[in-house]
Amino acid sequence: MLPAAPPAVAPRVLRAGLAAAAAVLTAAVAHRVAHGTVDGVGAAWAFAGLLVPAWWSTGRELGWARLALIQLAGQQAAHLALAATAGASGLLPADLMFHAHLVAAALTAWWLRAGERRAWAALRRATQVMPARPALRPVPPPRPVPPECVTSPIVAVLRHAVARRGPPRRA
């Protein structure tokens, strides 16, 4: 993992929202698969609660293991929020639910890592392409054309044309 400049605010908010949404969505799907109910209020609270940790984690490029741990913690927090608001009736045993969350966190981390790699590679390419110069550098004014160079209107129009005579050069 190469260090890079922190991403801009808008892409960082988008990345944090995607990470939080992935955790909440995984927890909601796990609840539905386990014949539980999903309450929209609980899902909204879980999403809101996961945005801050997701924002914190999007400041730098993360590896698969760290993404998996963050996703697992986020899914457990979302799971608890969903269970508290919707009730725990009909859910799978706790150890089976935990293993389901482990698998889901691993798959979600793999998916997010692929996106992380592409996003950070694009950011690195963009910073390498941009010139390393100050943003507020004064632009020199255009040089005036001396009046003695302009003899006719055609010459005035074609004064920037490049005339090359002869056959093309062979390499």
C-alpha angles and dihedrals in degrees: 000000000000119000113247137178113280112266122253119270099254096053090043092054089049092050092047091049092050092049093048092045091050091054094046093044092050091049092047092049090048089052092050093047089051089054093252127134125252117217117204092216091054091048091050092050091048091050092048091048093050097049095079096051089042090051090050092051095049095066092091141017112282130204126230096263094052091045090050092051092047091048092048092050091046093049091050091051091048090046091054092047091050093046092049095052101034101034128245100256116140096007123146120257113286096249093050091047090050091052090049089053090049091055092044092049091051093050093044091049090051090051094046091045091057089053091044091054092050095044095049092044089053090049091051092048091049092051092047093051095049114085116248098237135118115277095224099052112147114248113228115238117252115269113251118240112239111243093232090065093060109075102155139010090254092055089047091055094043099041092111095047117114116225117202120178130195135036120316117274118256117230 
